[in-house]
Amino acid sequence: MRKIATVQLPDLDAVRLMIYDTEKHGVYVFGYKTKEDADCVWDCFFIDLDGAYRFGEEYGIDRFEWIDIPDPEEGCQHDRIAKVVLERK
């Protein structure tokens, strides 16, 4: 499950956040410097979704303001909305 929201408080280190709940390996919150789809500039890890929602509140985002977006496809970046295939080395 993934969700995005626009940061409501000015002068913070992000203008948009994304929650990615892996369902098996915890929950990530990605922070972005742009409202356009791009790689995140930072991320945080939480054990559960409630922790991620509480973190979002520090950015002025109420838990009901998050917008659902599709999960990433297999082998694609988790922090991008558009399909971006990861390079295998």
N, C-alpha and C positions, 0 to 999 in steps of 0.2 A: 504494500500500500504506500502510495506517495501523495503528498499534499504540498501546495505552495501557498505563500501569503506575502503580502507587501508589508514591510516594516512601517510602523505608524509613528515612531519617535524619530525626530531629526538628529543628525550628528552622531549616529552610531556607526559601527564598522560594517554594516550591511544595509542594503535597501530592499532585499528580498531573501526569504528563507524557504527551504524545502525540507520536509520531513520524509524520511525513507524508513519504513518499518519492514525489516527483513523477515519478520515473523519467526525466525530461528536464531538469529545472531544479534539481536538487539535493534536499537533505533538510532539512526543518524540524523542530525540536523546539519544541513549545508547552508553556508552564508555566501551571498553574492553582492558584488559591488555595482551590478547593473540589473535593471528590470528585464533586459533581453536575455534570451537563453544563452548561457555561457558556462564555462567551468566554474565551480565554486572557488572561493578564495580561502575558505576555512571550513572545518567540520568539527562537530562534537558528537560524542557517543553517549547514549543513554540505555539503561537496562529495559525501560518500558516506555510506552507512548505517553503516559502521564508526565514523566520527567521531561520529555521533549515539548509537550504543551506548556508546562510551567516555564521552561526556558524561553519559549516564544512570547510568553507574557512579559518577559524582561525587555522585549522589543516592541511592546504595545500591541501584540497580536492576541486577541481572544481566541479560545479554542474553537469557537464556532465560525471564525473568519477564514479558516483554512479551506482551500479549494482542492478537491480530489483531482488527480491527474493519473494517467495510466502508469503502470509499473514499467520499468525498463525491460526491453527484450533481452533474451539470453545473449550474453557476451557483449552487452552494450554498457556504456557508462551509466552509473546510478545517479550522478548529479546533473545530468543534462536531460531536458525535456525531449528534444529531438533525438532520433536514433543516431548514436555515435558509437561505432564499433571499436572495441578495444583492440589494439595491436597485440598480437601474440609474438613473443620473442623466444 
